[in-house]
Amino acid sequence: MPSEMRKPFENSIEVVPSMGEWFVRSVVEGRPEIQSFANKKSAVRYAERQRRKLRVHRIIWMDRIYR
């Protein structure tokens, strides 16, 4: 299939709390990258930077699942 016909991978950002840490999962051109943070504030700052860098419209917040 010609490359112009293939659907490009969609970049995304997810923020997930687990075991007292916060994880930011960025999917960049189909490849997942995960960063861990000791606190929510640092995770949010990183997620916002990634959102702007990757031009993602929204961040997926997984913390609402765990409340």
Residue pairs with C-beta under 8 A, 6 or more apart in sequence:
8 29
9 27
9 29
9 30
10 27
11 26
11 27
11 28
11 29
11 54
11 55
11 56
12 26
12 27
12 56
12 60
13 24
13 25
13 26
13 27
13 47
13 50
13 51
13 54
13 56
13 59
13 60
14 24
14 25
14 59
14 60
14 61
14 62
15 22
15 23
15 24
15 25
15 43
15 44
15 47
15 59
15 60
15 61
15 62
15 63
16 22
16 23
16 24
16 25
16 62
16 63
17 23
17 40
17 62
17 63
17 66
21 36
21 37
21 38
22 36
22 37
22 38
22 39
22 40
22 42
22 43
23 34
23 35
23 36
23 37
23 43
24 34
24 35
24 37
24 43
24 46
24 47
24 50
25 32
25 33
25 34
26 32
26 33
26 34
26 35
26 50
26 54
27 33
28 54
35 43
35 46
37 43
37 46
40 63
47 59
48 59
50 56
51 58
51 59
